[in-house]
Amino acid sequence: MESIDSHDSTSAKKKHVLVNKEHELNSDGHINSNSDSVSRAHDGAIPQLSGKYDALRQNKSLVIKQTEIIGNAYKKWYFQAILLFSAFVCGYGYGLDGNIRYIYTGYATSSYSEHSLLSTINVINAVVSAASQIIYARLSDVFGRLYLFISAIILYVVGTIIQSQAYDVQRYAAGAIFYNAGYVGVILILLIILSDFSSLKWRLLYQFAPTWPFIINTWIAGNVTSRANPIENWSWDIGMWAFIFPLSCIPIVLCMLHMQWVARKTSEWHALKDEKSYYQEHGFAKILVQLFWKLDVIGVILMGCSLGCILVPLTLAGGVKTTWNDSRLIGPFVLGFVLIPILWVWEYRVARDPIIPYKLVKDRGVWSSMGISFLIDFIYYMAADYLYTVMLVAVNESVKSATRISTLSSFVSVVASPFFGLIMTRCTRLKPFIMFGCCLWMLAMGLLYRFRGGRKSHSGIIGALCVWGLGTTLFTYPVTVSVQSAVSHENLATVTALNYILYKIGSAVGAAVSGAIWTQTLYKQVLKRMGDVTLATAAYTSPYTFIETYTWGTPQRVALMNAYRYVQRLETIVALVFCAPLIAFSLCLRDPKLTDTVAVENIEEGEYVDTKDNDPILDWFKKFTSKFSSSKKE
């Protein structure tokens, strides 16, 4: 494979010169980076997203220099092959676990007689994931990728152990916090590592590598879940990943250690020995203060609390008895909205390093990719949050079949990914593929709307998920590569994290809306069709147990199937409607050419995004609309 092109070692030694113009200071005398003026560092005329307050910039600059040296020393094809294989093994571990843990979570909530709270768990997962993305991305540029990767593995293991031993939904949710903090950390840091060591032309293929195990996982996940007997053994089925997953991470950790060992022998690395990190110069106490501002701790807490307080009550208020008149739900719900203006004031006026840097996201290439990232997971959760349960209850699939079908879109996506990745090493434009992929998603949602219950839906759901998977290949990962190809190397981790933050916020909102529709509607529909409170309550709270008693074709099962069809209809309508803005956002993307460099190197002074590259699709669209409007006037 083609090796990455690192920056010249001499350019890494250039001194940063800060040029300040009309500084807007916040309350403590520091610059807020969302103000109209911002400090710029001249290293190839690439501006940074931080002002003179950022004492940790020397750490970031040092880490980026070390990363580029490692990349230059690790460019031989067999080193690159080892890196991709290690990423594959790691992806196999968290990929298989993710496939079946989603299933086990359904059995866990069902064992607590709280199956409808599945969406609540998903909301908590997504909120924690969104907050974690910010922390990982910013710390990775300060302390390096390896330390953050190991920290993420530890959190993953701790969360897994807590979940496996939980005996109620509250403790299971607590374990989910640690598990998801580790899970998203592993994925994000692995993605950043692969981005560091690949050129823009090969970036997509490298980022696809951890997803390739889905080709295997799709077919074995059903066997694993059915033989593990999750109704009785879900606790052990989750707990075993506390040691299986760390074992799958050993190759990538050893690979990263070997990278550093090879790089330390180079003259460029020895030249960096005279440069000290902020911790070496100022000690532990001062670095804690700097990290407080660098991580925007207050902003992250406000964002997480606001999202959680608004979204979680939506999933809790329905069910057997509507509880919107309960102050325990109304209070947090109102508080969530109250926190929004407080968060805005903090981010715009006080925070030194805001969660979303305005100077970067104001460009259409960035905000459109963030919009797509939000809608990807929002639409996914609307259509697929309860799809496994729907297949068991309303389509009469077996556990093995339902597990395989629910992962089919991932399977198709991954099978197509290496071919698409290789095509993109020759094609230099991503935007046409992204737009076509978004259109395929709309088609898939339409098919899922049509086939949502009854045995005849078996083939229809399979077809819909195949179309969905192909669309996923064409635009989910390419969106991230598209925005990465328009910014400098120093802003690469930032834009990657921003995209993944919006993924997770989309997950949270999607899971909340999906859960709200489910909990507010399903029980009423079941009771309406069954006419028996006891029977309806049993079917609603523990559907997996209920369908074992009332087999396919019984009046009770038919009533439950029709109730599920009705609710899934509402879910897929919402998903289908939001595919329209998904396509609109794809039109607004920039379309930079994929080059042989790691990142853009010719960004002009004062710019954060490369705006010089032409956009053939948008140019054609502008010409078409202008001609249409002029002909209409005539």
C-alpha positions, 0 to 999 in steps of 0.5 A: 500500500501507498505510504503516508507523506509526512511533513518535512522534518525541518518544517516541524522545527519552525517556531510558532508566532502568535499574531493577535488582532482586536482580541475579545477577552472573556471575564478572566482576561483570556481569549474566547476562541469563538470571538471574532478575532483569534490567534493564529500560529504560522507553521505553513500559515495554518491557523490553530483553534486556540489562542494564547491562553492555550499553554498546552499547545506546546504539548499538542505541537510536540505530539503532532511532530512525534506522530509525523516522525512515527508515520515517516518511520513506519511507511514500509508496506509490511509495517502498514500491513501489520497496522491494518491487521492489528486494527482488524483484530481489534475491530473484530473484538469490539465489533462482535461484542457490539453486535451481541451486546445490543441483543443481550441488553434487550434480554437484560431489560426483559429480565428486569421486566423493563424491556421498554427501557431499552431506549433509555439505556441507548439514550444514556449510552449516546449521551456518555459517548458524545461527552467522551468524544470531546475528551478523547480527541483533545487529550489525544493531541496532548498526551498521545494516542497510546495512553488514551487507547489503554485508558479506553480499554480499562473503562471498557472492561470496568463497564462490562463487569458492572453490566454483567453483575447488574441486578436492576436496570439502574445498575445496568445503566451505570455500567453502560456509562463506563462501557460506552466511555471506553467503547467510543474511546477505542473506536475514536483513537483507532480511527485517529491512528489510522488517519495519522498513518494514511494519505487522503487517497488511502484514508477511506480504505484504512478507516474501513479496516476495523469494520471488516470483521463484520463479514464474519460476525454477521454469520457467527453472531446468531450462533453465539447468541442462540447457543449462549441461551441469553434468556438465562445466561445473559450475565455471563454472556456479557461478562466474558468480554471483560477478558476477550476484548483486551486480548483482541487489543494486544496486537494494536498496542504492541504495534503502537509500541513498536512504532515508537521504538522504530521512531526513537532511532531516527535523528528527527526524534532525537532533535525533539529531546530538547523540547519539553512538555508543559508537564515537564516544565510546570508540574502536575498542579498547573497542568490540571488547571490547563486541562480544566480549560482545554477539556472545557469541563463545565461545557461538557457537563452542561451539554451532557446534563442538558441532553440527558435531562431532556431526552431520558424523560421522553423514554420514561414517561410512557408505558403501562401508565403515563407519568407526565404528571410526575414531578420526578420527570417534569423537573429534569425535563424543564431543567434540560431546557433551562441549561441550554441558554446557560451552555450557550453563554458559557461556550460563547463568552467564558470557555477558552476552548469551546466544544464546537469552535465557531471559526471552524464549523461556520464553513459549509464543508464542516457544518454539512458533514456534522448535519449528516453525522447527526442524521445518520444515527438519528435515522438509524435508531428510528428505524432499527432501535426495536427492529430485533424485537419486531422480527422476533414478535411480529415476523416470527424469526428465530433468535439466530435468524433475527440476530443475523438479519439485524446485522445484515446491513453491516455485513453488506456495508463491510463486504462492499467497503474494500472495493469502494476503498480501492476505487477511491484511491483512483477516483478523487471525488467523494461527493457524488458517492455520498449523495447517492448513498443518502438516496439509497438510505431513503429507498431503504426506509421506504422498504422498511415502512412497507415490510414491518410485520407478518411472515411475508416481511421476511424477504422485504426486510432482508432486501431493505437492509441490503440496500441500507448497507450499500448506502452506508458504505457510500457515505457514512465513513466517506463523510468523515474523510471528506471533512478531513481532506479539507483541514490541516493535520493539527485540526484533523482530530478536532473535525473527526471528533466533531463528526463523532460527537454529532453521531452520538448526539444523533444516537441520543435524540434518535433513541429518545424519540424512538423510545418515546413513540414506543413507550407512549404508543405500544401499550395502548395498542396492545391493550386495545387489541387484547382487551385484557390488562394482565395479558397486555402488561405481560406482553408489553414488559416481557415480550420474549417470554410472552412469545414463548407462551403464545406461539405464532398464529394464536389470537394473542400473538396476532394481536401483539403482531398488529400492535407492533406493526402499528408502532413500527409504522410510526417509527419508520415514517419519522426515519423516512421524512428525515432522509430528505434533509440528509440528502440536502446536507450532502449537496452542501458538502465541499468536494476536495480532491483526495491527494497523496498527503496526510492533510491539506498543506496549502491552507492560506493564512486566516483560513481553517478550511481549504476553500480553493478547491472547486465543487463540480456538483454544486457549481452545476446546481447553481448554474441550473437554478440560475438558468431556471430562475432567469427563464421563469422571469422571461 
